[in-house]
């Protein structure tokens, strides 16, 4: 089950248990908005870690501001790790 939220220009206005339900709610909102704000209404998957804060998975503000260490290695970490691994491989160092 993927939770999806309906978002407008001010943030999350509705959270649904499925994308279908969210799309249906978004369609209702678009119809109610008389076209002008309809373009601002969109459906996004909710961030699994911060659905309570009504954050979308893409561009979650909580994840962006949270500690980096909790969210897996970055590209830089992989580069560092590969250097370390290379230095540990027997035979490479003379
Ligand atoms: Zn998040």
PDB file of the backbone (N, CA, C, O) and the ligand in Angstrom, with CONECT records:
HET     ZN  A 101       1
ATOM      1  N   UNK A   1       0.857  -1.209   0.000  1.00  0.00           N
ATOM      2  CA  UNK A   1       0.000   0.000   0.000  1.00  0.00           C
ATOM      3  C   UNK A   1       0.883   1.246   0.000  1.00  0.00           C
ATOM      4  O   UNK A   1       1.741   1.424   0.865  1.00  0.00           O
ATOM      5  N   UNK A   2       0.652   2.085  -0.976  1.00  0.00           N
ATOM      6  CA  UNK A   2       1.423   3.321  -1.052  1.00  0.00           C
ATOM      7  C   UNK A   2       0.512   4.492  -0.745  1.00  0.00           C
ATOM      8  O   UNK A   2      -0.463   4.745  -1.453  1.00  0.00           O
ATOM      9  N   UNK A   3       0.840   5.197   0.313  1.00  0.00           N
ATOM     10  CA  UNK A   3       0.036   6.356   0.657  1.00  0.00           C
ATOM     11  C   UNK A   3       0.361   7.513  -0.272  1.00  0.00           C
ATOM     12  O   UNK A   3       1.524   7.806  -0.549  1.00  0.00           O
ATOM     13  N   UNK A   4      -0.678   8.153  -0.741  1.00  0.00           N
ATOM     14  CA  UNK A   4      -0.488   9.295  -1.613  1.00  0.00           C
ATOM     15  C   UNK A   4      -1.254  10.481  -1.052  1.00  0.00           C
ATOM     16  O   UNK A   4      -2.313  10.335  -0.443  1.00  0.00           O
ATOM     17  N   UNK A   5      -0.693  11.640  -1.272  1.00  0.00           N
ATOM     18  CA  UNK A   5      -1.330  12.851  -0.808  1.00  0.00           C
ATOM     19  C   UNK A   5      -1.716  13.751  -1.963  1.00  0.00           C
ATOM     20  O   UNK A   5      -1.071  13.766  -3.012  1.00  0.00           O
ATOM     21  N   UNK A   6      -2.786  14.504  -1.745  1.00  0.00           N
ATOM     22  CA  UNK A   6      -3.170  15.536  -2.706  1.00  0.00           C
ATOM     23  C   UNK A   6      -2.593  16.855  -2.195  1.00  0.00           C
ATOM     24  O   UNK A   6      -2.824  17.247  -1.051  1.00  0.00           O
ATOM     25  N   UNK A   7      -1.845  17.525  -3.054  1.00  0.00           N
ATOM     26  CA  UNK A   7      -1.180  18.764  -2.658  1.00  0.00           C
ATOM     27  C   UNK A   7      -1.694  19.917  -3.510  1.00  0.00           C
ATOM     28  O   UNK A   7      -1.943  19.760  -4.705  1.00  0.00           O
ATOM     29  N   UNK A   8      -1.846  21.071  -2.883  1.00  0.00           N
ATOM     30  CA  UNK A   8      -2.068  22.293  -3.655  1.00  0.00           C
ATOM     31  C   UNK A   8      -0.911  23.241  -3.368  1.00  0.00           C
ATOM     32  O   UNK A   8       0.109  22.825  -2.819  1.00  0.00           O
ATOM     33  N   UNK A   9      -1.057  24.494  -3.728  1.00  0.00           N
ATOM     34  CA  UNK A   9       0.063  25.423  -3.566  1.00  0.00           C
ATOM     35  C   UNK A   9       0.419  25.656  -2.111  1.00  0.00           C
ATOM     36  O   UNK A   9       1.503  26.163  -1.821  1.00  0.00           O
ATOM     37  N   UNK A  10      -0.460  25.301  -1.188  1.00  0.00           N
ATOM     38  CA  UNK A  10      -0.179  25.547   0.221  1.00  0.00           C
ATOM     39  C   UNK A  10       0.317  24.301   0.943  1.00  0.00           C
ATOM     40  O   UNK A  10       0.762  24.385   2.087  1.00  0.00           O
ATOM     41  N   UNK A  11       0.248  23.165   0.298  1.00  0.00           N
ATOM     42  CA  UNK A  11       0.705  21.940   0.947  1.00  0.00           C
ATOM     43  C   UNK A  11      -0.298  20.821   0.793  1.00  0.00           C
ATOM     44  O   UNK A  11      -1.156  20.836  -0.089  1.00  0.00           O
ATOM     45  N   UNK A  12      -0.165  19.847   1.680  1.00  0.00           N
ATOM     46  CA  UNK A  12      -1.003  18.657   1.584  1.00  0.00           C
ATOM     47  C   UNK A  12      -2.419  18.959   2.061  1.00  0.00           C
ATOM     48  O   UNK A  12      -2.618  19.501   3.149  1.00  0.00           O
ATOM     49  N   UNK A  13      -3.393  18.604   1.237  1.00  0.00           N
ATOM     50  CA  UNK A  13      -4.777  18.860   1.638  1.00  0.00           C
ATOM     51  C   UNK A  13      -5.546  17.566   1.870  1.00  0.00           C
ATOM     52  O   UNK A  13      -6.662  17.587   2.391  1.00  0.00           O
ATOM     53  N   UNK A  14      -4.953  16.442   1.484  1.00  0.00           N
ATOM     54  CA  UNK A  14      -5.673  15.176   1.632  1.00  0.00           C
ATOM     55  C   UNK A  14      -4.669  14.039   1.550  1.00  0.00           C
ATOM     56  O   UNK A  14      -3.758  14.070   0.723  1.00  0.00           O
ATOM     57  N   UNK A  15      -4.832  13.038   2.402  1.00  0.00           N
ATOM     58  CA  UNK A  15      -3.973  11.853   2.336  1.00  0.00           C
ATOM     59  C   UNK A  15      -4.850  10.638   2.099  1.00  0.00           C
ATOM     60  O   UNK A  15      -5.829  10.412   2.810  1.00  0.00           O
ATOM     61  N   UNK A  16      -4.485   9.858   1.088  1.00  0.00           N
ATOM     62  CA  UNK A  16      -5.269   8.675   0.731  1.00  0.00           C
ATOM     63  C   UNK A  16      -4.404   7.430   0.859  1.00  0.00           C
ATOM     64  O   UNK A  16      -3.175   7.509   0.858  1.00  0.00           O
ATOM     65  N   UNK A  17      -5.064   6.280   0.970  1.00  0.00           N
ATOM     66  CA  UNK A  17      -4.337   5.011   1.104  1.00  0.00           C
ATOM     67  C   UNK A  17      -3.808   4.489  -0.216  1.00  0.00           C
ATOM     68  O   UNK A  17      -2.979   3.580  -0.238  1.00  0.00           O
ATOM     69  N   UNK A  18      -4.275   5.050  -1.309  1.00  0.00           N
ATOM     70  CA  UNK A  18      -3.814   4.569  -2.607  1.00  0.00           C
ATOM     71  C   UNK A  18      -3.755   5.740  -3.581  1.00  0.00           C
ATOM     72  O   UNK A  18      -4.380   6.782  -3.385  1.00  0.00           O
ATOM     73  N   UNK A  19      -2.979   5.526  -4.635  1.00  0.00           N
ATOM     74  CA  UNK A  19      -2.874   6.582  -5.657  1.00  0.00           C
ATOM     75  C   UNK A  19      -4.227   6.821  -6.330  1.00  0.00           C
ATOM     76  O   UNK A  19      -4.583   7.956  -6.647  1.00  0.00           O
ATOM     77  N   UNK A  20      -4.977   5.732  -6.543  1.00  0.00           N
ATOM     78  CA  UNK A  20      -6.287   5.863  -7.190  1.00  0.00           C
ATOM     79  C   UNK A  20      -7.189   6.789  -6.385  1.00  0.00           C
ATOM     80  O   UNK A  20      -7.843   7.680  -6.927  1.00  0.00           O
ATOM     81  N   UNK A  21      -7.204   6.549  -5.063  1.00  0.00           N
ATOM     82  CA  UNK A  21      -8.067   7.364  -4.208  1.00  0.00           C
ATOM     83  C   UNK A  21      -7.607   8.817  -4.216  1.00  0.00           C
ATOM     84  O   UNK A  21      -8.423   9.738  -4.250  1.00  0.00           O
ATOM     85  N   UNK A  22      -6.289   9.010  -4.184  1.00  0.00           N
ATOM     86  CA  UNK A  22      -5.750  10.368  -4.192  1.00  0.00           C
ATOM     87  C   UNK A  22      -6.085  11.078  -5.508  1.00  0.00           C
ATOM     88  O   UNK A  22      -6.453  12.253  -5.516  1.00  0.00           O
ATOM     89  N   UNK A  23      -5.952  10.344  -6.623  1.00  0.00           N
ATOM     90  CA  UNK A  23      -6.267  10.939  -7.922  1.00  0.00           C
ATOM     91  C   UNK A  23      -7.744  11.322  -7.991  1.00  0.00           C
ATOM     92  O   UNK A  23      -8.101  12.362  -8.545  1.00  0.00           O
ATOM     93  N   UNK A  24      -8.592  10.472  -7.424  1.00  0.00           N
ATOM     94  CA  UNK A  24     -10.023  10.768  -7.425  1.00  0.00           C
ATOM     95  C   UNK A  24     -10.303  12.038  -6.627  1.00  0.00           C
ATOM     96  O   UNK A  24     -11.090  12.887  -7.048  1.00  0.00           O
ATOM     97  N   UNK A  25      -9.648  12.159  -5.466  1.00  0.00           N
ATOM     98  CA  UNK A  25      -9.831  13.358  -4.637  1.00  0.00           C
ATOM     99  C   UNK A  25      -9.278  14.589  -5.348  1.00  0.00           C
ATOM    100  O   UNK A  25      -9.862  15.671  -5.293  1.00  0.00           O
ATOM    101  N   UNK A  26      -8.131  14.402  -6.024  1.00  0.00           N
ATOM    102  CA  UNK A  26      -7.539  15.519  -6.761  1.00  0.00           C
ATOM    103  C   UNK A  26      -8.479  15.989  -7.867  1.00  0.00           C
ATOM    104  O   UNK A  26      -8.614  17.188  -8.110  1.00  0.00           O
ATOM    105  N   UNK A  27      -9.123  15.041  -8.532  1.00  0.00           N
ATOM    106  CA  UNK A  27     -10.063  15.395  -9.596  1.00  0.00           C
ATOM    107  C   UNK A  27     -11.218  16.211  -9.034  1.00  0.00           C
ATOM    108  O   UNK A  27     -11.675  17.177  -9.646  1.00  0.00           O
ATOM    109  N   UNK A  28     -11.692  15.794  -7.827  1.00  0.00           N
ATOM    110  CA  UNK A  28     -12.773  16.539  -7.168  1.00  0.00           C
ATOM    111  C   UNK A  28     -12.324  17.965  -6.862  1.00  0.00           C
ATOM    112  O   UNK A  28     -13.050  18.929  -7.102  1.00  0.00           O
ATOM    113  N   UNK A  29     -11.102  18.075  -6.321  1.00  0.00           N
ATOM    114  CA  UNK A  29     -10.574  19.392  -5.965  1.00  0.00           C
ATOM    115  C   UNK A  29     -10.420  20.279  -7.203  1.00  0.00           C
ATOM    116  O   UNK A  29     -10.732  21.470  -7.185  1.00  0.00           O
ATOM    117  N   UNK A  30      -9.929  19.659  -8.275  1.00  0.00           N
ATOM    118  CA  UNK A  30      -9.757  20.432  -9.512  1.00  0.00           C
ATOM    119  C   UNK A  30     -11.105  20.937 -10.006  1.00  0.00           C
ATOM    120  O   UNK A  30     -11.223  22.079 -10.451  1.00  0.00           O
ATOM    121  N   UNK A  31     -12.121  20.081  -9.924  1.00  0.00           N
ATOM    122  CA  UNK A  31     -13.458  20.463 -10.382  1.00  0.00           C
ATOM    123  C   UNK A  31     -14.009  21.585  -9.512  1.00  0.00           C
ATOM    124  O   UNK A  31     -14.679  22.495 -10.002  1.00  0.00           O
ATOM    125  N   UNK A  32     -13.718  21.510  -8.211  1.00  0.00           N
ATOM    126  CA  UNK A  32     -14.248  22.507  -7.281  1.00  0.00           C
ATOM    127  C   UNK A  32     -13.519  23.833  -7.430  1.00  0.00           C
ATOM    128  O   UNK A  32     -14.038  24.880  -7.039  1.00  0.00           O
ATOM    129  N   UNK A  33     -12.329  23.790  -7.989  1.00  0.00           N
ATOM    130  CA  UNK A  33     -11.496  24.986  -8.028  1.00  0.00           C
ATOM    131  C   UNK A  33     -11.724  25.855  -9.256  1.00  0.00           C
ATOM    132  O   UNK A  33     -11.040  26.860  -9.450  1.00  0.00           O
ATOM    133  N   UNK A  34     -12.667  25.472 -10.064  1.00  0.00           N
ATOM    134  CA  UNK A  34     -13.075  26.335 -11.164  1.00  0.00           C
ATOM    135  C   UNK A  34     -11.949  26.594 -12.163  1.00  0.00           C
ATOM    136  O   UNK A  34     -11.965  27.586 -12.891  1.00  0.00           O
ATOM    137  N   UNK A  35     -10.969  25.683 -12.188  1.00  0.00           N
ATOM    138  CA  UNK A  35      -9.942  25.775 -13.209  1.00  0.00           C
ATOM    139  C   UNK A  35      -8.748  26.626 -12.852  1.00  0.00           C
ATOM    140  O   UNK A  35      -7.637  26.329 -13.290  1.00  0.00           O
ATOM    141  N   UNK A  36      -8.939  27.685 -12.062  1.00  0.00           N
ATOM    142  CA  UNK A  36      -7.840  28.626 -11.851  1.00  0.00           C
ATOM    143  C   UNK A  36      -6.701  27.991 -11.062  1.00  0.00           C
ATOM    144  O   UNK A  36      -5.534  28.114 -11.434  1.00  0.00           O
ATOM    145  N   UNK A  37      -7.048  27.310  -9.965  1.00  0.00           N
ATOM    146  CA  UNK A  37      -6.017  26.690  -9.142  1.00  0.00           C
ATOM    147  C   UNK A  37      -5.817  25.222  -9.481  1.00  0.00           C
ATOM    148  O   UNK A  37      -4.999  24.542  -8.861  1.00  0.00           O
ATOM    149  N   UNK A  38      -6.563  24.736 -10.463  1.00  0.00           N
ATOM    150  CA  UNK A  38      -6.535  23.304 -10.766  1.00  0.00           C
ATOM    151  C   UNK A  38      -5.126  22.831 -11.106  1.00  0.00           C
ATOM    152  O   UNK A  38      -4.746  21.712 -10.759  1.00  0.00           O
ATOM    153  N   UNK A  39      -4.353  23.671 -11.778  1.00  0.00           N
ATOM    154  CA  UNK A  39      -2.999  23.284 -12.159  1.00  0.00           C
ATOM    155  C   UNK A  39      -2.086  23.100 -10.948  1.00  0.00           C
ATOM    156  O   UNK A  39      -1.071  22.408 -11.023  1.00  0.00           O
ATOM    157  N   UNK A  40      -2.460  23.727  -9.832  1.00  0.00           N
ATOM    158  CA  UNK A  40      -1.621  23.656  -8.639  1.00  0.00           C
ATOM    159  C   UNK A  40      -1.876  22.384  -7.839  1.00  0.00           C
ATOM    160  O   UNK A  40      -1.131  22.059  -6.915  1.00  0.00           O
ATOM    161  N   UNK A  41      -2.935  21.670  -8.204  1.00  0.00           N
ATOM    162  CA  UNK A  41      -3.278  20.469  -7.451  1.00  0.00           C
ATOM    163  C   UNK A  41      -2.574  19.273  -8.075  1.00  0.00           C
ATOM    164  O   UNK A  41      -2.690  19.017  -9.273  1.00  0.00           O
ATOM    165  N   UNK A  42      -1.845  18.551  -7.241  1.00  0.00           N
ATOM    166  CA  UNK A  42      -1.101  17.408  -7.754  1.00  0.00           C
ATOM    167  C   UNK A  42      -1.084  16.292  -6.722  1.00  0.00           C
ATOM    168  O   UNK A  42      -1.320  16.512  -5.534  1.00  0.00           O
ATOM    169  N   UNK A  43      -0.803  15.106  -7.199  1.00  0.00           N
ATOM    170  CA  UNK A  43      -0.763  13.931  -6.329  1.00  0.00           C
ATOM    171  C   UNK A  43       0.674  13.458  -6.202  1.00  0.00           C
ATOM    172  O   UNK A  43       1.374  13.285  -7.200  1.00  0.00           O
ATOM    173  N   UNK A  44       1.105  13.252  -4.971  1.00  0.00           N
ATOM    174  CA  UNK A  44       2.464  12.762  -4.726  1.00  0.00           C
ATOM    175  C   UNK A  44       2.417  11.615  -3.744  1.00  0.00           C
ATOM    176  O   UNK A  44       1.560  11.565  -2.861  1.00  0.00           O
ATOM    177  N   UNK A  45       3.357  10.685  -3.909  1.00  0.00           N
ATOM    178  CA  UNK A  45       3.537   9.672  -2.881  1.00  0.00           C
ATOM    179  C   UNK A  45       3.996  10.360  -1.606  1.00  0.00           C
ATOM    180  O   UNK A  45       4.764  11.321  -1.644  1.00  0.00           O
ATOM    181  N   UNK A  46       3.509   9.849  -0.467  1.00  0.00           N
ATOM    182  CA  UNK A  46       3.928  10.426   0.796  1.00  0.00           C
ATOM    183  C   UNK A  46       5.278   9.856   1.203  1.00  0.00           C
ATOM    184  O   UNK A  46       5.589   8.699   0.924  1.00  0.00           O
ATOM    185  N   UNK A  47       6.073  10.687   1.868  1.00  0.00           N
ATOM    186  CA  UNK A  47       7.331  10.198   2.432  1.00  0.00           C
ATOM    187  C   UNK A  47       7.001   9.183   3.516  1.00  0.00           C
ATOM    188  O   UNK A  47       6.276   9.508   4.457  1.00  0.00           O
ATOM    189  N   UNK A  48       7.513   7.964   3.409  1.00  0.00           N
ATOM    190  CA  UNK A  48       7.179   6.947   4.412  1.00  0.00           C
ATOM    191  C   UNK A  48       7.632   7.326   5.815  1.00  0.00           C
ATOM    192  O   UNK A  48       7.029   6.910   6.805  1.00  0.00           O
ATOM    193  N   UNK A  49       8.696   8.117   5.895  1.00  0.00           N
ATOM    194  CA  UNK A  49       9.207   8.509   7.214  1.00  0.00           C
ATOM    195  C   UNK A  49       8.464   9.702   7.795  1.00  0.00           C
ATOM    196  O   UNK A  49       8.422   9.880   9.012  1.00  0.00           O
ATOM    197  N   UNK A  50       7.877  10.518   6.925  1.00  0.00           N
ATOM    198  CA  UNK A  50       7.308  11.777   7.410  1.00  0.00           C
ATOM    199  C   UNK A  50       5.894  12.013   6.912  1.00  0.00           C
ATOM    200  O   UNK A  50       5.486  13.152   6.685  1.00  0.00           O
ATOM    201  N   UNK A  51       5.142  10.920   6.741  1.00  0.00           N
ATOM    202  CA  UNK A  51       3.773  11.102   6.270  1.00  0.00           C
ATOM    203  C   UNK A  51       2.965  11.904   7.312  1.00  0.00           C
ATOM    204  O   UNK A  51       2.033  12.622   6.951  1.00  0.00           O
ATOM    205  N   UNK A  52       3.321  11.781   8.592  1.00  0.00           N
ATOM    206  CA  UNK A  52       2.598  12.526   9.618  1.00  0.00           C
ATOM    207  C   UNK A  52       2.810  14.031   9.465  1.00  0.00           C
ATOM    208  O   UNK A  52       1.958  14.833   9.847  1.00  0.00           O
ATOM    209  N   UNK A  53       3.958  14.397   8.901  1.00  0.00           N
ATOM    210  CA  UNK A  53       4.228  15.816   8.668  1.00  0.00           C
ATOM    211  C   UNK A  53       3.699  16.254   7.307  1.00  0.00           C
ATOM    212  O   UNK A  53       3.914  17.386   6.873  1.00  0.00           O
ATOM    213  N   UNK A  54       2.994  15.321   6.634  1.00  0.00           N
ATOM    214  CA  UNK A  54       2.391  15.613   5.338  1.00  0.00           C
ATOM    215  C   UNK A  54       3.430  16.062   4.324  1.00  0.00           C
ATOM    216  O   UNK A  54       3.264  17.067   3.632  1.00  0.00           O
ATOM    217  N   UNK A  55       4.511  15.283   4.255  1.00  0.00           N
ATOM    218  CA  UNK A  55       5.585  15.588   3.312  1.00  0.00           C
ATOM    219  C   UNK A  55       5.526  14.609   2.142  1.00  0.00           C
ATOM    220  O   UNK A  55       5.347  13.408   2.349  1.00  0.00           O
ATOM    221  N   UNK A  56       5.673  15.108   0.921  1.00  0.00           N
ATOM    222  CA  UNK A  56       5.739  14.204  -0.221  1.00  0.00           C
ATOM    223  C   UNK A  56       7.079  13.479  -0.241  1.00  0.00           C
ATOM    224  O   UNK A  56       8.081  13.994   0.256  1.00  0.00           O
ATOM    225  N   UNK A  57       7.089  12.276  -0.819  1.00  0.00           N
ATOM    226  CA  UNK A  57       8.319  11.487  -0.875  1.00  0.00           C
ATOM    227  C   UNK A  57       9.395  12.230  -1.669  1.00  0.00           C
ATOM    228  O   UNK A  57      10.556  12.277  -1.264  1.00  0.00           O
ATOM    229  N   UNK A  58       8.998  12.805  -2.798  1.00  0.00           N
ATOM    230  CA  UNK A  58       9.937  13.602  -3.581  1.00  0.00           C
ATOM    231  C   UNK A  58       9.947  15.007  -3.015  1.00  0.00           C
ATOM    232  O   UNK A  58       8.929  15.699  -3.039  1.00  0.00           O
ATOM    233  N   UNK A  59      11.091  15.429  -2.505  1.00  0.00           N
ATOM    234  CA  UNK A  59      11.182  16.775  -1.974  1.00  0.00           C
ATOM    235  C   UNK A  59      10.657  16.900  -0.566  1.00  0.00           C
ATOM    236  O   UNK A  59      10.125  17.943  -0.185  1.00  0.00           O
ATOM    237  N   UNK A  60      10.802  15.844   0.210  1.00  0.00           N
ATOM    238  CA  UNK A  60      10.401  15.916   1.619  1.00  0.00           C
ATOM    239  C   UNK A  60      11.300  16.900   2.350  1.00  0.00           C
ATOM    240  O   UNK A  60      12.523  16.765   2.338  1.00  0.00           O
ATOM    241  N   UNK A  61      10.679  17.902   2.995  1.00  0.00           N
ATOM    242  CA  UNK A  61      11.484  18.919   3.690  1.00  0.00           C
ATOM    243  C   UNK A  61      12.132  18.339   4.935  1.00  0.00           C
ATOM    244  O   UNK A  61      13.236  18.733   5.308  1.00  0.00           O
ATOM    245  N   UNK A  62      11.441  17.400   5.577  1.00  0.00           N
ATOM    246  CA  UNK A  62      12.001  16.807   6.791  1.00  0.00           C
ATOM    247  C   UNK A  62      13.259  16.009   6.458  1.00  0.00           C
ATOM    248  O   UNK A  62      14.256  16.083   7.177  1.00  0.00           O
ATOM    249  N   UNK A  63      13.210  15.242   5.360  1.00  0.00           N
ATOM    250  CA  UNK A  63      14.384  14.462   4.970  1.00  0.00           C
ATOM    251  C   UNK A  63      15.520  15.395   4.559  1.00  0.00           C
ATOM    252  O   UNK A  63      16.687  15.125   4.844  1.00  0.00           O
ATOM    253  N   UNK A  64      15.174  16.492   3.889  1.00  0.00           N
ATOM    254  CA  UNK A  64      16.195  17.415   3.406  1.00  0.00           C
ATOM    255  C   UNK A  64      16.916  18.089   4.556  1.00  0.00           C
ATOM    256  O   UNK A  64      18.104  18.390   4.446  1.00  0.00           O
ATOM    257  N   UNK A  65      16.219  18.333   5.660  1.00  0.00           N
ATOM    258  CA  UNK A  65      16.823  19.047   6.782  1.00  0.00           C
ATOM    259  C   UNK A  65      17.319  18.106   7.867  1.00  0.00           C
ATOM    260  O   UNK A  65      18.045  18.524   8.769  1.00  0.00           O
ATOM    261  N   UNK A  66      16.928  16.828   7.784  1.00  0.00           N
ATOM    262  CA  UNK A  66      17.328  15.869   8.810  1.00  0.00           C
ATOM    263  C   UNK A  66      18.787  15.502   8.704  1.00  0.00           C
ATOM    264  O   UNK A  66      19.468  15.884   7.753  1.00  0.00           O
ATOM    265  N   UNK A  67      19.263  14.762   9.683  1.00  0.00           N
ATOM    266  CA  UNK A  67      20.654  14.320   9.668  1.00  0.00           C
ATOM    267  C   UNK A  67      20.922  13.408   8.488  1.00  0.00           C
ATOM    268  O   UNK A  67      20.157  12.482   8.218  1.00  0.00           O
ATOM    269  N   UNK A  68      22.012  13.675   7.789  1.00  0.00           N
ATOM    270  CA  UNK A  68      22.327  12.890   6.604  1.00  0.00           C
ATOM    271  C   UNK A  68      22.676  11.444   6.945  1.00  0.00           C
ATOM    272  O   UNK A  68      22.443  10.534   6.149  1.00  0.00           O
ATOM    273  N   UNK A  69      23.235  11.244   8.133  1.00  0.00           N
ATOM    274  CA  UNK A  69      23.744   9.913   8.471  1.00  0.00           C
ATOM    275  C   UNK A  69      22.650   8.859   8.480  1.00  0.00           C
ATOM    276  O   UNK A  69      22.916   7.679   8.251  1.00  0.00           O
ATOM    277  N   UNK A  70      21.434   9.277   8.739  1.00  0.00           N
ATOM    278  CA  UNK A  70      20.347   8.314   8.868  1.00  0.00           C
ATOM    279  C   UNK A  70      19.824   7.824   7.521  1.00  0.00           C
ATOM    280  O   UNK A  70      19.000   6.910   7.477  1.00  0.00           O
ATOM    281  N   UNK A  71      20.279   8.403   6.448  1.00  0.00           N
ATOM    282  CA  UNK A  71      19.642   8.100   5.178  1.00  0.00           C
ATOM    283  C   UNK A  71      20.590   7.464   4.170  1.00  0.00           C
ATOM    284  O   UNK A  71      20.517   7.734   2.971  1.00  0.00           O
ATOM    285  N   UNK A  72      21.474   6.620   4.673  1.00  0.00           N
ATOM    286  CA  UNK A  72      22.311   5.838   3.778  1.00  0.00           C
ATOM    287  C   UNK A  72      23.506   6.615   3.272  1.00  0.00           C
ATOM    288  O   UNK A  72      23.591   7.832   3.436  1.00  0.00           O
ATOM    289  N   UNK A  73      24.423   5.898   2.657  1.00  0.00           N
ATOM    290  CA  UNK A  73      25.648   6.531   2.181  1.00  0.00           C
ATOM    291  C   UNK A  73      25.399   7.432   0.972  1.00  0.00           C
ATOM    292  O   UNK A  73      24.514   7.171   0.157  1.00  0.00           O
ATOM    293  N   UNK A  74      26.181   8.477   0.875  1.00  0.00           N
ATOM    294  CA  UNK A  74      26.094   9.356  -0.282  1.00  0.00           C
ATOM    295  C   UNK A  74      27.119   8.922  -1.322  1.00  0.00           C
ATOM    296  O   UNK A  74      27.910   8.011  -1.079  1.00  0.00           O
ATOM    297  N   UNK A  75      27.102   9.576  -2.482  1.00  0.00           N
ATOM    298  CA  UNK A  75      28.081   9.256  -3.521  1.00  0.00           C
ATOM    299  C   UNK A  75      29.499   9.448  -3.005  1.00  0.00           C
ATOM    300  O   UNK A  75      30.393   8.661  -3.316  1.00  0.00           O
ATOM    301  N   UNK A  76      29.699  10.495  -2.217  1.00  0.00           N
ATOM    302  CA  UNK A  76      31.012  10.779  -1.657  1.00  0.00           C
ATOM    303  C   UNK A  76      31.475   9.651  -0.749  1.00  0.00           C
ATOM    304  O   UNK A  76      32.655   9.301  -0.725  1.00  0.00           O
ATOM    305  N   UNK A  77      30.522   9.081   0.004  1.00  0.00           N
ATOM    306  CA  UNK A  77      30.870   7.970   0.881  1.00  0.00           C
ATOM    307  C   UNK A  77      31.331   6.770   0.068  1.00  0.00           C
ATOM    308  O   UNK A  77      32.275   6.082   0.457  1.00  0.00           O
ATOM    309  N   UNK A  78      30.672   6.514  -1.055  1.00  0.00           N
ATOM    310  CA  UNK A  78      31.068   5.393  -1.905  1.00  0.00           C
ATOM    311  C   UNK A  78      32.476   5.612  -2.450  1.00  0.00           C
ATOM    312  O   UNK A  78      33.272   4.675  -2.514  1.00  0.00           O
ATOM    313  N   UNK A  79      32.786   6.854  -2.845  1.00  0.00           N
ATOM    314  CA  UNK A  79      34.112   7.149  -3.371  1.00  0.00           C
ATOM    315  C   UNK A  79      35.164   6.886  -2.301  1.00  0.00           C
ATOM    316  O   UNK A  79      36.195   6.269  -2.570  1.00  0.00           O
ATOM    317  N   UNK A  80      34.893   7.366  -1.071  1.00  0.00           N
ATOM    318  CA  UNK A  80      35.828   7.138   0.031  1.00  0.00           C
ATOM    319  C   UNK A  80      35.976   5.650   0.301  1.00  0.00           C
ATOM    320  O   UNK A  80      37.083   5.144   0.490  1.00  0.00           O
ATOM    321  N   UNK A  81      34.834   4.953   0.315  1.00  0.00           N
ATOM    322  CA  UNK A  81      34.862   3.526   0.614  1.00  0.00           C
ATOM    323  C   UNK A  81      35.665   2.770  -0.433  1.00  0.00           C
ATOM    324  O   UNK A  81      36.397   1.838  -0.102  1.00  0.00           O
ATOM    325  N   UNK A  82      35.532   3.167  -1.700  1.00  0.00           N
ATOM    326  CA  UNK A  82      36.248   2.432  -2.746  1.00  0.00           C
ATOM    327  C   UNK A  82      37.751   2.645  -2.602  1.00  0.00           C
ATOM    328  O   UNK A  82      38.531   1.736  -2.886  1.00  0.00           O
ATOM    329  N   UNK A  83      38.171   3.842  -2.162  1.00  0.00           N
ATOM    330  CA  UNK A  83      39.588   4.084  -1.914  1.00  0.00           C
ATOM    331  C   UNK A  83      40.103   3.172  -0.803  1.00  0.00           C
ATOM    332  O   UNK A  83      41.179   2.582  -0.896  1.00  0.00           O
ATOM    333  N   UNK A  84      39.287   3.082   0.258  1.00  0.00           N
ATOM    334  CA  UNK A  84      39.687   2.240   1.392  1.00  0.00           C
ATOM    335  C   UNK A  84      39.773   0.780   0.961  1.00  0.00           C
ATOM    336  O   UNK A  84      40.722   0.071   1.295  1.00  0.00           O
ATOM    337  N   UNK A  85      38.745   0.339   0.200  1.00  0.00           N
ATOM    338  CA  UNK A  85      38.725  -1.059  -0.255  1.00  0.00           C
ATOM    339  C   UNK A  85      39.947  -1.349  -1.119  1.00  0.00           C
ATOM    340  O   UNK A  85      40.583  -2.393  -0.981  1.00  0.00           O
ATOM    341  N   UNK A  86      40.268  -0.409  -2.014  1.00  0.00           N
ATOM    342  CA  UNK A  86      41.434  -0.614  -2.890  1.00  0.00           C
ATOM    343  C   UNK A  86      42.701  -0.747  -2.068  1.00  0.00           C
ATOM    344  O   UNK A  86      43.572  -1.559  -2.378  1.00  0.00           O
ATOM    345  N   UNK A  87      42.800   0.076  -0.992  1.00  0.00           N
ATOM    346  CA  UNK A  87      44.021   0.040  -0.183  1.00  0.00           C
ATOM    347  C   UNK A  87      44.104  -1.271   0.598  1.00  0.00           C
ATOM    348  O   UNK A  87      45.183  -1.656   1.048  1.00  0.00           O
ATOM    349  N   UNK A  88      42.963  -1.963   0.763  1.00  0.00           N
ATOM    350  CA  UNK A  88      42.958  -3.215   1.527  1.00  0.00           C
ATOM    351  C   UNK A  88      43.214  -4.432   0.655  1.00  0.00           C
ATOM    352  O   UNK A  88      43.521  -5.513   1.158  1.00  0.00           O
ATOM    353  N   UNK A  89      43.085  -4.252  -0.665  1.00  0.00           N
ATOM    354  CA  UNK A  89      43.272  -5.402  -1.550  1.00  0.00           C
ATOM    355  C   UNK A  89      44.747  -5.772  -1.559  1.00  0.00           C
ATOM    356  O   UNK A  89      45.593  -4.937  -1.879  1.00  0.00           O
ATOM    357  N   UNK A  90      45.065  -7.021  -1.208  1.00  0.00           N
ATOM    358  CA  UNK A  90      46.483  -7.420  -1.185  1.00  0.00           C
ATOM    359  C   UNK A  90      47.094  -7.321  -2.572  1.00  0.00           C
ATOM    360  O   UNK A  90      46.461  -7.664  -3.570  1.00  0.00           O
ATOM    361  N   UNK A  91      48.327  -6.849  -2.622  1.00  0.00           N
ATOM    362  CA  UNK A  91      49.017  -6.821  -3.892  1.00  0.00           C
ATOM    363  C   UNK A  91      49.011  -5.464  -4.551  1.00  0.00           C
ATOM    364  O   UNK A  91      49.866  -5.186  -5.392  1.00  0.00           O
ATOM    365  N   UNK A  92      48.054  -4.595  -4.189  1.00  0.00           N
ATOM    366  CA  UNK A  92      48.013  -3.294  -4.830  1.00  0.00           C
ATOM    367  C   UNK A  92      49.119  -2.398  -4.249  1.00  0.00           C
ATOM    368  O   UNK A  92      49.753  -1.630  -4.973  1.00  0.00           O
ATOM    369  N   UNK A  93      49.336  -2.508  -2.945  1.00  0.00           N
ATOM    370  CA  UNK A  93      50.387  -1.698  -2.333  1.00  0.00           C
ATOM    371  C   UNK A  93      51.729  -2.402  -2.480  1.00  0.00           C
ATOM    372  O   UNK A  93      51.814  -3.628  -2.400  1.00  0.00           O
ATOM    373  N   UNK A  94      52.744  -1.635  -2.690  1.00  0.00           N
ATOM    374  CA  UNK A  94      54.059  -2.253  -2.804  1.00  0.00           C
ATOM    375  C   UNK A  94      54.845  -2.069  -1.538  1.00  0.00           C
ATOM    376  O   UNK A  94      55.984  -2.526  -1.447  1.00  0.00           O
TER     377      UNK A  94
HETATM  378 ZN    ZN A 101      10.848  12.482   4.767  1.00  0.00          ZN
END
